[in-house]
């Protein structure tokens, strides 16, 4: 079940918990180094007080050599402490760099691994640019939190506690004056910081929206230029960009205002402490302290330095509010992706290599035989094997992408092994939806889909999809060579098998004429190839997978008529002996189908062979006699 993400500090604590699990030894070691360096930077006031005290009681007639014996050891101890502090700072900064980028790498892995398990619906309902923003902008806010904000908060907290303890040791009265000033600083930080928090959260959302829009425009550049839509796109972008500008401006306006305000309050407090210390000295006021020391210049001077140090660290904490708020916004979006409910798969029937014995018994084997079978475990502990043949049947299937609108109504399809079943109909009639349901990209609302007599809900999705080959209208080629793109259909295929698949689809002819043949590098979704060539590679990819069931969704829609004749011959060889579902607008490509089904508004209104449908003189006859392409 999808976890409800309330965001806020819960997400920050979740990040800390992940850090602890990723680095159970390095993280505590880093924290120890931070604490040590913070303590060392806090205690010089004690030594300065001692040194001033020694100088204060030193008389001009006194032997300097004897006085220096007491001062020099204090100075040496200070130097040693500073060297150790430098070493600890160097250590924790290096460890923090290693932990930060290791943490980000592990987070990206978690996100990508989880994303691979998400249903198709998630990608259909979310902009791809916004999803990409999770990996860039949102993760960068976590980098700032882990590498800067958290170490700074730990360091500042330790320094504040250490300095406060030393202040109380020196003078409770002067400490109370400092605390009054600090309370005022905290009120200002909460007021101004709270204003920036709201806009930082809005900024992250606006940034994802902007990236999503930019990616959409990049993908549609040809359409934009063909229809001269540049000005309208510019206006839409300006609107989205202005929203991002307003949110970013207000967030950083509040954030940038906070630092100078806190710093100047600290400066005023420093002056006030100097006046208060002077008044106490001149009036010989009684001092109340944990040490029992009386007021003296040896207390006032280090106290002023500690005041500066104390307020400086309060200011440092206030500066980290920006990073924390941005991280809270970024973490909310990152964990929203990680916590997305994965694609449900309660299937238990698997696909295995098999052999058929002389008596017809099907047995499982570990070697590839070219024969596949469904391995079906039963509740009583027994196993049965069903030969994979490609018998696909839809019985009275209803389906809707949402509850408000039903797409398919009482659809029944019977495809026997080796049959070619074609779907024709207007756009939106439900043709592609049927193939999506066979792949279980979506689950049906009612009815049954059986594969070789097995309810597909019982078949493990990865095994179901391994038995199906699909060629889509929109071709996706990956960065890599032509050979690698063909082998994507079967990663265990040899080079020769890939070449044979290319020959079968008719792609070999143009591939051999490429600059480096099958080793030609394809980039940017194969932009260096024509649309038809890309489609041929996609068909070759399906051919090398060698599945018993093929789904061709407008597979030849991007191929010209001349090329189609070449491809059709290869397609006929590819479809031979397989169960094939074909979706096509060109009726010429489905005329030789065993059965043609005409869909209208999610219902099958006609079914039969080409000749039978022509004789019926119904919708198919009108389409055929009017045009060879559906509008």
Secondary structure, DSSP 8 states (H G I E B T S, - for coil): -------THHHHHHHHHHHHHH-TTHHHHHHHHHHHHHHHHHTHHHHHHHHHHHHHH--TTS-HHHHHHHHHHHHHHHHHHHHHHHHHHHHHHHHHHHHHHHHHHHHHHHHHHHHHTS-HHHHHHS-HHHHHHIIIIIHHHHHHIIIIIHHHHHHHHHHHHHHHHHHHHH-HHHHHHHHHHHHHHHHHHHHHHHHHHHHHHHHHHHHHHHHHHHHHHHHTHHHHHHTT-HHHHHHHHHHHHHHHHHHHHHHHHHHHHHHHHHHHHHHHHHHHHHHHHHHHHHTT-----SS-----HHHHHHHHHHHHHHHHHHHHHHHHHHHHHHHHHHHHHHHHHHTS--------BEEEEEEE-TTS-EEE-SS--S-EEEEEE-TTS-EEEEE----EEEEEEEE-SBTTB--EEEEEEEE-TT-EEEEEESTTSSHHHHHHHHTTSS--SEEEEEETTEEGGGB-HHHHHHTEEEE-SS----SEEHHHHHHTT-TT--HHHHHHHHHHHT-HHHHTTSTTGGG-EE-TTTTTS-HHHHHHHHHHHHHHHT-SEEEEESTTTTS-HHHHHHHHHHHHHHHTTSEEEEE-SBGGGTTT-SEEEEEETTEEEEEE-HHHHHHHTSHHHHHHHH-SB--
